[in-house]
Amino acid sequence: MEKNYLTIRKLSAYNKSFDFSNEVWDTVITWDFFAKDTVGKQFVKSADSISANIAEGFVRYSKKDKVRFYRISLGSLEETGDWIRKAYRRELITPEINTKFTDAINDIRVEIFHLIKFTNEKLKF
Protein backbone atom coordinates (compact mmCIF):
# COMPACT_ATOMS: atom_id res chain seq x y z
CA MET A 1 0.00 0.00 0.00
CA GLU A 2 1.41 3.37 -1.05
CA LYS A 3 1.54 6.10 1.58
CA ASN A 4 -0.02 9.43 0.72
CA TYR A 5 2.13 12.24 2.12
CA LEU A 6 1.05 15.83 2.50
CA THR A 7 3.04 18.06 0.15
CA ILE A 8 3.14 21.82 -0.23
CA ARG A 9 1.26 21.59 -3.51
CA LYS A 10 -1.66 19.97 -1.70
CA LEU A 11 -2.14 23.00 0.55
CA SER A 12 -4.95 25.24 -0.61
CA ALA A 13 -3.46 28.26 1.21
CA TYR A 14 -0.20 27.80 -0.69
CA ASN A 15 -1.80 27.23 -4.10
CA LYS A 16 -4.17 30.19 -3.83
CA SER A 17 -1.44 32.55 -2.62
CA PHE A 18 0.98 31.32 -5.30
CA ASP A 19 -1.60 31.91 -8.04
CA PHE A 20 -2.52 35.28 -6.58
CA SER A 21 1.09 36.47 -6.55
CA ASN A 22 1.37 35.63 -10.24
CA GLU A 23 -1.81 37.60 -10.97
CA VAL A 24 -0.26 40.56 -9.15
CA TRP A 25 2.90 40.14 -11.25
CA ASP A 26 0.87 40.01 -14.48
CA THR A 27 -0.85 43.24 -13.50
CA VAL A 28 2.17 45.19 -12.27
CA ILE A 29 4.35 44.24 -15.24
CA THR A 30 2.10 46.37 -17.48
CA TRP A 31 2.56 49.57 -15.44
CA ASP A 32 4.85 52.43 -16.41
CA PHE A 33 8.34 52.65 -14.93
CA PHE A 34 7.55 55.05 -12.08
CA ALA A 35 4.54 53.02 -10.88
CA LYS A 36 6.51 49.76 -11.10
CA ASP A 37 9.51 51.25 -9.31
CA THR A 38 7.49 52.67 -6.41
CA VAL A 39 4.29 50.76 -5.70
CA GLY A 40 4.87 47.83 -8.05
CA LYS A 41 8.05 46.39 -6.56
CA GLN A 42 6.67 46.48 -3.03
CA PHE A 43 3.32 45.08 -4.15
CA VAL A 44 4.95 42.12 -5.92
CA LYS A 45 7.36 41.45 -3.03
CA SER A 46 4.60 41.39 -0.44
CA ALA A 47 2.37 39.17 -2.61
CA ASP A 48 5.26 36.79 -3.31
CA SER A 49 6.06 36.65 0.39
CA ILE A 50 2.67 35.16 1.28
CA SER A 51 3.25 31.82 -0.47
CA ALA A 52 7.00 31.89 0.25
CA ASN A 53 6.41 32.01 4.01
CA ILE A 54 3.81 29.27 3.81
CA ALA A 55 6.35 27.14 1.94
CA GLU A 56 9.08 27.88 4.47
CA GLY A 57 6.80 27.13 7.39
CA PHE A 58 5.64 23.89 5.81
CA VAL A 59 9.12 22.35 6.01
CA ARG A 60 9.83 23.45 9.57
CA TYR A 61 9.93 20.71 12.17
CA SER A 62 8.08 22.09 15.16
CA LYS A 63 4.47 23.18 15.33
CA LYS A 64 5.52 26.48 16.91
CA ASP A 65 7.98 27.22 14.10
CA LYS A 66 5.48 26.27 11.40
CA VAL A 67 2.78 28.50 12.87
CA ARG A 68 5.26 31.36 13.23
CA PHE A 69 5.89 31.35 9.45
CA TYR A 70 2.18 31.01 8.70
CA ARG A 71 1.60 34.10 10.85
CA ILE A 72 4.36 35.94 9.00
CA SER A 73 2.48 35.11 5.79
CA LEU A 74 -0.57 36.82 7.32
CA GLY A 75 1.56 39.92 7.84
CA SER A 76 2.56 39.82 4.19
CA LEU A 77 -1.09 39.38 3.28
CA GLU A 78 -2.06 42.51 5.20
CA GLU A 79 0.81 44.43 3.60
CA THR A 80 -0.44 43.29 0.21
CA GLY A 81 -3.90 44.57 1.09
CA ASP A 82 -2.35 47.97 1.77
CA TRP A 83 -0.65 47.95 -1.65
CA ILE A 84 -3.96 47.01 -3.29
CA ARG A 85 -5.63 49.99 -1.65
CA LYS A 86 -2.78 52.30 -2.71
CA ALA A 87 -2.78 50.97 -6.27
CA TYR A 88 -6.53 51.52 -6.50
CA ARG A 89 -6.36 55.01 -4.96
CA ARG A 90 -3.58 55.97 -7.40
CA GLU A 91 -5.63 54.58 -10.30
CA LEU A 92 -3.11 51.87 -11.16
CA ILE A 93 -5.77 49.16 -11.01
CA THR A 94 -9.38 49.20 -12.13
CA PRO A 95 -12.33 48.81 -9.75
CA GLU A 96 -12.76 45.26 -11.10
CA ILE A 97 -9.13 44.31 -10.37
CA ASN A 98 -9.39 45.96 -6.96
CA THR A 99 -12.43 43.81 -6.12
CA LYS A 100 -10.80 40.67 -7.54
CA PHE A 101 -7.59 41.19 -5.55
CA THR A 102 -9.43 42.15 -2.36
CA ASP A 103 -11.64 39.06 -2.62
CA ALA A 104 -8.54 36.92 -3.22
CA ILE A 105 -6.72 38.13 -0.12
CA ASN A 106 -9.86 37.68 1.98
CA ASP A 107 -10.09 34.08 0.73
CA ILE A 108 -6.38 33.45 1.33
CA ARG A 109 -6.67 34.86 4.86
CA VAL A 110 -9.31 32.25 5.69
CA GLU A 111 -7.12 29.52 4.17
CA ILE A 112 -4.12 30.54 6.27
CA PHE A 113 -6.22 30.58 9.44
CA HIS A 114 -7.42 27.05 8.56
CA LEU A 115 -3.80 25.99 8.03
CA ILE A 116 -2.81 27.38 11.43
CA LYS A 117 -5.75 25.66 13.11
CA PHE A 118 -4.98 22.36 11.35
CA THR A 119 -1.31 22.57 12.36
CA ASN A 120 -2.15 23.34 15.97
CA GLU A 121 -4.66 20.49 16.19
CA LYS A 122 -2.78 17.76 14.32
CA LEU A 123 0.85 18.18 15.34
CA LYS A 124 2.08 17.13 18.77
CA PHE A 125 5.18 19.32 19.04
N, C-alpha and C positions, 0 to 999 in steps of 0.2 A: 504494500500500500504506500503510495507516494504522499509525503507530507506536504501540506499547503502552508507555506510561510507567508507572513505579512511582509509586503515590500512597500517602499515609498510610493510606488506607482499605483498602489491599491488604496492610498489614502485620498479621500475626496477633498480634504482641506488642501493637500498639496497640489492635486490636479487642477482644482479650480483656481488657486492662486498662481500656479504656473501659467495657465492659459490667460488669466487676467493680465499678468505682467507682459505677456506678448501682445495683447490687445493695446495696452498702454504704449508699448514700443511702436507698434504700427501706427498709432495716432501721432505720437510725438515726432516721429521721423519725418513727417510731412510739414512740420512747422518751419518758420524762417529761423535764421541763425540766432538772433537775439533771444527769441522765445525758447529755442532748444537749449541755449547756453545758460539761461537763467532758470526758468521753471522746469524745462524739459529734463535736464540731467538729474535734478533732484527727484522729480516725479518718477522717472524710470528706476533710479536707484532704490527708492522706497518701495516701489511695486515689486522689483526683483527681490528685495530683501524679505518679503513675506514668505515666499516659497523656499528661499534659501535657508531661512532660520528653521522652518519646519523640517527641511531635509537634514540640517545639522542636528536638530533635536532628536530626530528619529533614530540616529545611530548612536546616541549617547546611552550609556549603560544604566544609570540610575533614573528612577522615576523623577526625582527632584531636578536633575539636570535636564531631562527631556522637557519637563513642564516649563522650566526656566526659558528654554529656547522657544517653546510655543508661545510663551507670554511676550517674548521679544518680538515675535512675528506679529502679535497684536499691536505692539507699539508701532511697528512699520506700517501696519494696516491703517492705524489712526493718522500717521504722518501722510500716507497716501491720500486719505480722505481730505486732508488739508490742501494738498496739491490739486486735487480735483476741484475743490471749491475755488482756489486761486485761478486755475486754468479757466474755469467757467466765468468767473468775475472779470477776467482779463480778455474774455471772448476768444480764447484759444480752442475751446471745444463748444460744440453746439448743445442746445438744451437736451437733445436726444442722447448724445454721448454722455453728458453729465448724468442723466437719469440711468443710463445703462451702467456706467462705472459706479455710481452710488449704490445701485441695486446689487452689483457684483460684490462690493466690499461688505455690504450688509450680510449677504449670503455667506461669504468667506468667514466673517466674524463668527457666525453661528457654527460653521464647520470647525473652526479652531477651538471654540468652547467645547464642542462635542469631543474633539480629540483630547483636550485636557482632561475632561471628565472620564473618558475611556481609559486614559493612561493612569489616572489616579485610582480608578476602580480595579483595573486588571493587573497592574504590576505590584509586586510585593515590596520592592525596595526602591 
